[in-house]
């Protein structure tokens, strides 16, 4: 599940991730796939083709492994995302549609976002945790 480009994770987090994944409680947002694909395409445009190729293989495996755990954007999540993004924009932040949509999907589904980029999601007022904070989650 971890990107080969950012595979630094504590042993405790990896054990937690394996446990919750085996319990069927790990999901992937369709927006995350978009963001990863965008990053791969940008690497290709910069000439980092070997790195891009490695990430393509990793992403294909991730999508295959989590095929039934990839959460789409439905009307409910889109509505929640729009409301969250408007509130955050009104407060002077510009999170971008991708993060707003991920936040909306998580809130609509009652999920916690686990990421090293918690600063991208805190303004939305949703459940978010770093990998180390995730260890305390049930």
C-alpha positions as CSV (number, residue, x, y, z in Angstrom):
1,X,0.0,0.0,0.0
2,X,2.8,2.4,0.7
3,X,4.4,4.2,-2.2
4,X,7.8,2.9,-3.0
5,X,8.9,6.5,-3.2
6,X,7.8,7.2,0.4
7,X,8.1,3.8,2.1
8,X,9.4,5.1,5.4
9,X,6.9,3.7,8.0
10,X,7.4,2.5,11.5
11,X,7.2,-1.2,12.2
12,X,4.2,-0.5,14.5
13,X,2.3,1.3,11.8
14,X,3.0,-1.5,9.3
15,X,1.7,-4.1,11.8
16,X,-1.4,-1.9,12.4
17,X,-2.0,-1.5,8.7
18,X,-1.7,-5.2,8.1
19,X,-4.2,-5.9,10.9
20,X,-6.8,-3.4,9.8
21,X,-6.4,-4.4,6.2
22,X,-7.0,-8.0,7.1
23,X,-10.2,-6.9,8.8
24,X,-11.3,-5.2,5.6
25,X,-11.0,-1.7,7.0
26,X,-8.5,-0.1,4.6
27,X,-9.9,1.8,1.6
28,X,-8.6,3.8,-1.2
29,X,-10.3,6.9,-2.7
30,X,-10.6,7.0,-6.4
31,X,-9.3,10.6,-6.1
32,X,-6.0,9.2,-4.7
33,X,-5.6,7.1,-7.9
34,X,-6.1,10.3,-9.9
35,X,-3.4,12.1,-7.8
36,X,-0.9,9.3,-8.2
37,X,-1.5,9.1,-11.9
38,X,-1.0,12.8,-12.2
39,X,2.3,12.5,-10.3
40,X,3.4,9.7,-12.6
41,X,2.6,11.7,-15.7
42,X,4.5,14.7,-14.3
43,X,7.5,12.6,-13.7
44,X,7.4,11.3,-17.3
45,X,7.2,14.9,-18.6
46,X,10.2,15.8,-16.5
47,X,12.1,12.8,-18.0
48,X,12.1,10.7,-14.8
49,X,10.9,7.7,-16.8
50,X,12.5,5.0,-14.7
51,X,10.9,6.3,-11.5
52,X,7.6,6.8,-13.3
53,X,7.7,3.2,-14.7
54,X,8.3,1.8,-11.2
55,X,5.4,3.8,-9.8
56,X,3.1,2.6,-12.6
57,X,3.8,-1.0,-11.7
58,X,3.2,-0.2,-8.0
59,X,0.0,1.6,-8.8
60,X,-1.3,-1.3,-11.0
61,X,-0.7,-3.7,-8.1
62,X,-2.4,-1.3,-5.7
63,X,-5.5,-1.0,-7.9
64,X,-5.6,-4.7,-8.5
65,X,-5.2,-5.5,-4.7
66,X,-7.8,-2.9,-3.6
67,X,-10.2,-3.2,-6.6
68,X,-13.2,-3.8,-4.4
69,X,-12.0,-1.3,-1.8
70,X,-11.7,1.7,-4.1
71,X,-14.3,4.2,-3.0
72,X,-15.9,6.2,-5.8
73,X,-17.4,9.7,-5.7
74,X,-21.1,9.5,-5.4
75,X,-23.7,12.3,-5.2
76,X,-23.6,12.3,-1.4
77,X,-19.8,12.5,-1.1
78,X,-19.8,15.2,-3.8
79,X,-22.3,17.3,-1.9
80,X,-20.4,16.9,1.3
81,X,-17.1,17.8,-0.4
82,X,-18.6,20.9,-1.9
83,X,-19.9,22.0,1.5
84,X,-16.5,21.3,3.1
85,X,-14.6,23.1,0.4
86,X,-16.9,26.2,0.6
87,X,-16.5,26.4,4.3
88,X,-12.7,26.2,4.1
89,X,-12.5,28.7,1.2
90,X,-14.7,31.1,3.3
91,X,-12.1,30.8,6.1
92,X,-9.3,31.9,3.7
93,X,-7.8,28.5,2.8
94,X,-7.6,27.0,-0.7
95,X,-7.3,23.2,-0.3
96,X,-8.0,22.3,-3.9
97,X,-10.7,20.1,-5.3
98,X,-8.8,16.8,-4.9
99,X,-8.3,17.2,-1.1
100,X,-11.8,18.5,-0.7
101,X,-13.2,15.5,-2.5
102,X,-11.1,13.0,-0.5
103,X,-12.4,14.8,2.7
104,X,-16.0,14.6,1.4
105,X,-15.7,10.9,0.6
106,X,-14.2,10.2,4.0
107,X,-16.9,12.2,5.9
108,X,-19.7,10.7,3.9
109,X,-18.5,7.2,4.6
110,X,-17.6,7.8,8.2
111,X,-13.9,7.1,7.6
112,X,-10.6,8.4,9.0
113,X,-8.0,9.7,6.6
114,X,-4.6,8.3,7.5
115,X,-1.8,10.5,5.9
116,X,1.5,12.2,6.5
117,X,-0.1,15.3,5.0
118,X,-2.6,16.0,7.8
119,X,-2.2,19.7,7.3
120,X,-4.1,19.3,4.0
121,X,-7.2,17.9,5.8
122,X,-7.3,19.5,9.3
123,X,-9.1,22.6,8.0
124,X,-12.0,20.5,6.9
125,X,-12.8,19.4,10.5
126,X,-12.9,15.7,9.6
127,X,-11.2,12.7,11.2
128,X,-7.6,12.6,10.1
129,X,-4.5,11.0,11.6
130,X,-0.9,10.5,10.9
131,X,0.3,7.0,10.6
132,X,1.7,7.0,14.1
133,X,-1.6,8.5,15.4
134,X,-3.4,5.8,13.6
135,X,-1.9,3.2,15.9
136,X,-4.2,4.5,18.6
137,X,-7.3,4.0,16.5
138,X,-9.5,1.0,17.2
